[in-house]
Amino acid sequence: MFEDYMHGFIKEICDEIGPRESGTQEEILAGDRIEEEFKKYCNETHQESYISSPTAFLGFIRYGAAAIIIAIVFYWLSLLIDIGSLQMEASYSLFFISMAAGIAIFCDYYFIFEVMRYTEFLDRFFPKKTSKNVVGTIESTGEVKHTIIFAGHHDSAYEFNLFYHLKTVGAATIFVGFVGAIIFGIVSVIKLIFYFIPVNLTQVFFVLGIVALILVPIAVLYMFFHSYKPVPGAFDNLSAVAVTLGIGKYLVENKSNPDIYPKHTRVHLVSFAGEEAGLRGSKRYVKAHHDELTKSGTILVNMDGIGKKDEIIIANTELLIGAKHDKEVCEDLLRIAQDLNIRSEMGTLPFGASDAAAFTHKKLRAGCIMAYPHKLSLPDYYHTRLDTPEVVEKEALGQVLQICLEYLKYIDKSE
């Protein structure tokens, strides 16, 4: 019954509202529908509006890729002057390599800090939009000693063209391009420095320049990395929102059962907006509630991408954003999953980030549950048009629901 309810909700949102780009009316409509469900199960519900620039997160990628190509052209103009193939004064070589280094470093900074580390580096140059986090609260029957947030996000991503058309090759291309851009930036800076040092490394920089040319076709692909068409987002991440609803439904239907309904734990069910725009919703939530979250010792159990049964991953690390989640929370979640005889493992989120990172980066206790075949890679439907309700297995939703409910029971009984 609960599995059908959760999967039915995913299908309803996909069919009736569709894709939900961050900062759009569709995202807000989905939040309204989620709050309607929260009202059935929670003592109190509300939405928290915030302002962000959601298109800034990925919006500069195509321009950054084009800028890298321009930087490579400047590098070669400098190099051609150095080897005498371009008859210009030596000072022009300095000008061109300075331009190459400056452009490359700026782009690398954007890729590292905006795209990889989720800072809001260029947001001031992009349009401001309103989004809303949705919060429902279930109060305990007795004195509150613990607070848990069960969360997912309801916005959906732009389609990653390279992932859809090139599959694993697309992901590899992204990695090679990123590393290559970093290396090119370093080489450009070194060449600039050696302009002022009386050591002739022209042949070395010539070879490195040839290697840099490999970046040009990759940079062209980067210019088409993503579309501005959002995907259905059933797996990522209506699946997690559906589990939060399942938690609420199960608790309210067992309110008279003291072995199930929490005696000493306040439960927040949260659906964040703007996750696909660089964790904007969860970051705003943490900023608004940090003191309260800290004082109450709140634990976040975030869910992101619930697709396959018996493929549960407790993500204790998020590689690119540099988040290492609370060891005790993650170990308890894994132990509970294994006690339930659900095939599960501790793992790493290899690409992107989850809302749990916004909590972990602010020293708040958090863990993340995922469910897909885990081989340090992402499924074919990740951020593509294939992310439809059909890829979400009902049994996977049921397993994650079990884990969350047992974890709530464990925390409620702890001192």
C-alpha positions in Angstrom: 0.0 0.0 0.0 2.7 2.5 1.0 4.8 1.6 -2.0 1.9 2.2 -4.4 1.1 5.5 -2.7 4.7 6.7 -3.0 5.1 5.6 -6.6 1.7 7.0 -7.5 2.8 10.4 -6.1 5.9 10.4 -8.4 3.8 9.6 -11.4 1.2 12.2 -10.5 3.8 15.0 -10.3 5.5 13.9 -13.6 2.2 13.6 -15.4 0.4 16.7 -14.1 3.2 19.2 -13.5 6.1 17.7 -15.4 9.7 18.9 -15.3 10.5 21.4 -12.6 13.4 23.8 -13.4 14.7 25.6 -10.3 13.0 29.0 -9.8 10.1 28.3 -12.1 6.3 28.1 -11.6 6.5 24.3 -12.1 8.9 24.1 -9.1 6.5 26.1 -7.0 3.4 24.1 -8.1 5.2 20.9 -7.1 6.0 22.5 -3.7 2.3 23.4 -3.3 1.3 19.8 -4.1 3.8 18.4 -1.6 2.5 20.7 1.1 -1.0 19.5 0.5 0.2 16.0 1.3 2.2 17.2 4.3 -0.9 18.7 5.7 -2.5 15.3 5.9 0.3 14.0 8.2 1.9 16.9 10.0 1.0 19.1 12.9 2.2 22.1 11.1 3.4 22.9 7.5 4.8 26.0 5.8 6.9 27.1 2.9 10.0 29.2 3.2 10.7 31.5 0.2 14.2 32.5 -0.8 15.8 34.4 -3.6 18.7 33.0 -5.7 20.1 33.0 -9.2 19.6 29.4 -10.2 20.9 29.7 -13.7 24.3 30.9 -12.5 25.3 27.4 -11.3 25.6 25.9 -14.8 24.9 29.0 -16.9 28.5 30.0 -17.5 29.8 26.6 -18.6 29.3 27.2 -22.3 30.9 30.7 -22.1 33.7 29.3 -20.0 34.4 26.6 -22.6 34.5 29.2 -25.4 36.8 31.3 -23.3 39.2 28.4 -22.8 39.4 28.0 -26.6 40.2 31.7 -26.9 42.9 31.3 -24.2 44.4 28.5 -26.2 44.5 30.8 -29.2 46.3 33.5 -27.1 48.7 30.8 -25.8 49.6 29.9 -29.4 50.0 33.5 -30.6 52.5 33.9 -27.7 54.3 30.7 -28.7 54.5 31.6 -32.4 56.1 34.9 -31.5 58.6 33.0 -29.3 59.6 30.6 -32.1 59.8 33.4 -34.7 56.9 32.2 -36.8 54.9 35.3 -36.1 56.9 38.5 -36.7 55.9 40.7 -33.8 57.6 42.4 -30.9 58.4 40.2 -27.9 56.2 42.4 -25.7 53.2 41.0 -27.7 54.2 37.6 -26.5 53.9 38.8 -22.9 50.5 40.4 -23.7 49.1 37.2 -25.3 50.3 34.8 -22.6 49.0 37.2 -19.9 45.6 37.1 -21.6 45.7 33.3 -21.9 46.7 32.9 -18.2 44.1 35.4 -17.0 41.2 33.8 -19.0 42.2 30.3 -18.0 42.5 31.1 -14.3 39.2 32.9 -14.3 37.5 29.9 -16.0 39.2 27.4 -13.7 38.1 29.4 -10.7 34.5 29.2 -11.9 34.6 25.5 -12.6 36.2 24.7 -9.3 34.3 27.0 -7.0 30.9 27.5 -8.6 30.4 24.2 -10.4 32.4 21.8 -8.2 32.3 23.5 -4.8 28.8 25.1 -5.2 29.8 28.6 -4.1 27.9 31.5 -5.6 30.8 33.1 -7.5 29.0 34.6 -10.5 25.4 34.7 -9.2 25.3 38.5 -9.2 25.4 38.5 -13.0 22.4 36.2 -13.4 18.6 36.8 -12.9 17.1 36.5 -9.5 14.3 34.1 -9.0 12.0 33.0 -6.1 11.9 29.4 -4.9 10.3 27.8 -1.8 11.4 25.0 0.5 8.5 23.0 1.9 8.5 22.0 5.6 6.2 19.8 7.6 6.6 19.1 11.3 5.4 16.0 13.2 5.6 16.6 17.0 6.4 13.8 19.5 3.9 12.7 22.1 6.3 13.5 24.9 9.3 15.7 25.8 11.4 16.5 22.7 14.9 15.2 23.1 15.8 14.6 19.5 15.1 16.2 16.1 15.4 14.5 12.7 14.9 15.9 9.3 14.0 13.5 6.5 14.5 15.3 3.2 14.6 15.2 -0.6 14.3 17.9 -3.3 11.5 18.5 -5.8 13.2 20.5 -8.5 14.6 18.7 -11.6 17.8 19.1 -13.5 18.5 20.4 -17.0 19.2 17.5 -19.4 22.9 16.8 -19.6 23.3 16.3 -23.4 26.7 14.6 -23.1 25.3 12.1 -20.6 22.3 11.3 -22.8 24.1 11.0 -26.1 27.5 9.7 -25.1 26.7 7.8 -21.9 29.9 6.8 -20.0 32.0 8.5 -22.6 30.2 11.7 -21.9 31.0 11.5 -18.2 34.7 10.7 -19.0 34.8 13.7 -21.4 33.6 16.0 -18.6 36.4 14.7 -16.3 39.1 15.0 -18.9 38.0 18.5 -19.9 37.9 19.7 -16.3 41.4 18.3 -15.5 42.7 19.6 -18.8 41.5 23.1 -18.2 43.1 23.1 -14.8 46.4 21.9 -16.2 46.3 24.4 -19.1 45.7 27.2 -16.6 48.8 26.1 -14.7 50.9 25.8 -17.8 49.9 29.3 -19.0 50.9 30.8 -15.6 54.2 29.0 -15.7 54.9 30.2 -19.2 54.0 33.8 -18.1 56.5 33.5 -15.2 59.3 32.1 -17.4 58.9 35.2 -19.7 60.8 37.0 -16.9 63.3 34.2 -16.2 66.3 33.8 -18.6 65.7 30.1 -19.2 64.7 29.0 -22.7 61.9 26.4 -22.4 60.2 27.2 -25.8 60.4 23.6 -26.9 58.7 22.4 -23.7 55.9 24.9 -24.1 55.6 24.0 -27.7 54.9 20.4 -26.8 52.5 21.4 -24.1 50.8 23.7 -26.6 50.2 20.7 -28.9 48.7 18.8 -26.0 46.5 21.9 -25.2 45.0 21.6 -28.7 43.4 18.3 -27.6 41.2 20.5 -25.3 39.7 22.3 -28.2 37.2 19.6 -29.3 36.4 18.8 -25.7 35.7 22.5 -25.0 33.4 22.5 -28.0 31.5 19.6 -26.5 31.4 21.5 -23.2 29.5 24.3 -25.0 26.7 21.8 -25.5 27.1 20.1 -22.1 23.5 20.7 -21.0 20.3 22.0 -22.5 17.9 24.4 -20.9 15.2 21.8 -21.0 14.6 20.2 -17.6 14.1 16.4 -17.2 11.1 14.6 -15.5 13.2 14.0 -12.4 11.4 11.0 -11.1 14.5 9.2 -9.8 16.3 12.5 -9.1 14.5 13.4 -6.9 10.8 12.9 -6.6 11.7 9.4 -5.3 13.1 10.9 -2.1 10.2 13.3 -1.7 7.8 10.4 -2.0 9.6 8.6 0.8 9.2 11.6 3.1 5.5 11.4 2.3 5.6 7.7 3.1 7.1 8.4 6.5 4.4 10.9 7.3 1.6 8.6 6.1 3.0 5.7 8.1 3.4 7.6 11.3 -0.1 9.2 11.2 -1.7 5.8 10.5 0.1 4.4 13.5 -0.3 7.3 15.9 -1.9 5.2 18.5 0.9 2.7 18.5 3.5 3.8 21.1 6.1 1.4 19.5 6.0 3.3 16.3 5.0 6.9 16.8 7.9 9.0 18.3 7.7 9.8 22.0 10.8 12.1 22.2 11.7 13.0 18.6 10.4 15.9 16.6 10.3 15.0 12.9 10.7 17.5 10.1 9.7 16.4 6.6 11.5 18.8 4.2 11.4 19.1 0.4 14.1 21.4 -0.7 13.9 23.6 -3.9 16.9 24.5 -5.9 19.1 21.5 -5.3 19.9 21.2 -9.0 20.8 24.9 -9.0 23.7 24.3 -6.7 22.1 23.3 -3.4 20.5 26.8 -3.2 17.4 25.7 -1.2 19.3 23.6 1.4 22.0 26.3 1.8 19.3 28.9 2.5 17.5 26.6 4.9 20.7 26.0 6.9 21.6 29.7 7.0 18.1 30.6 8.2 18.0 27.8 10.9 21.6 27.2 11.8 21.4 28.2 15.5 18.3 26.2 16.0 19.7 23.1 14.2 22.9 23.3 16.2 21.2 23.7 19.6 18.7 20.9 19.0 21.4 18.6 17.7 19.3 18.0 14.6 20.2 15.1 12.3 19.5 15.2 8.6 18.7 12.0 6.8 18.8 13.1 3.2 17.7 11.0 0.3 18.8 11.5 -3.3 18.0 9.1 -6.1 16.0 6.1 -5.0 15.8 3.8 -7.9 16.8 0.2 -7.4 15.9 -2.3 -4.7 18.7 -4.0 -2.9 21.1 -1.4 -4.2 21.1 0.8 -1.2 24.1 3.2 -0.8 24.7 5.1 2.4 26.8 7.9 1.0 29.3 9.0 3.7 31.4 11.0 1.2 30.6 13.4 -1.6 33.7 13.5 -3.7 33.6 16.7 -5.7 32.2 19.0 -3.2 34.4 17.7 -0.4 31.8 16.6 2.1 32.4 13.8 4.6 29.2 13.1 6.4 28.7 12.2 10.1 30.3 8.9 10.7 27.9 7.7 13.4 24.8 8.7 11.4 26.0 6.8 8.3 27.1 3.7 10.2 23.8 3.6 12.0 21.9 3.8 8.7 24.0 1.1 7.2 23.6 -1.2 10.2 19.9 -0.8 10.2 19.7 -1.5 6.4 21.7 -4.7 6.9 19.6 -5.7 10.0 16.6 -5.5 7.7 18.4 -7.8 5.3 18.5 -5.1 2.6 21.6 -5.4 0.4 23.5 -2.2 1.2 26.9 -0.7 1.3 28.8 2.4 2.4 29.7 4.5 -0.6 30.7 7.7 -2.3 28.7 10.1 -4.4 31.1 10.4 -7.3 29.6 13.3 -9.2 27.7 16.4 -8.2 26.4 16.9 -4.6 23.4 16.4 -2.4 21.6 18.6 0.0 23.3 16.7 2.8 26.5 18.6 1.9 25.0 21.9 2.8 24.5 20.6 6.3 27.8 18.9 6.6 29.7 21.9 5.5 28.2 23.8 8.4 29.2 21.2 11.0 25.7 19.7 11.2 25.0 16.0 11.5 23.9 14.5 8.2 23.9 11.3 6.1 22.6 10.5 2.6 20.7 7.5 1.3 20.8 6.6 -2.4 19.6 3.5 -4.3 21.1 2.7 -7.7 23.7 0.2 -9.0 26.9 1.6 -7.5 30.2 1.3 -9.4 31.5 4.8 -8.9 29.3 5.8 -11.8 25.8 7.1 -12.3 22.9 5.4 -14.1 22.1 6.2 -17.7 18.9 8.1 -16.7 20.8 10.5 -14.4 20.0 14.0 -15.6 18.4 12.8 -18.9 14.9 12.5 -20.4 15.0 8.9 -19.3 14.5 9.8 -15.7 10.8 8.8 -15.7 8.7 7.0 -13.1 9.4 3.7 -14.8 13.0 3.7 -13.6 11.9 4.0 -9.9 11.2 0.6 -8.4 8.4 0.6 -5.9 10.3 -1.9 -3.8 13.3 0.5 -3.5 11.0 3.2 -2.1 9.7 0.6 0.4 13.2 -0.4 1.5 14.3 3.2 2.1 11.0 3.9 3.9 11.8 0.9 6.2 15.3 2.2 6.9 14.1 5.7 7.8 11.4 4.4 10.1 13.7 2.1 11.9 16.3 4.8 12.2 13.6 7.1 13.7 12.7 4.4 16.2 16.4 3.9 17.1 17.0 7.6 17.7 13.7 7.9 19.6 14.8 5.2 22.1 18.3 6.5 22.5 19.4 8.8 25.3 
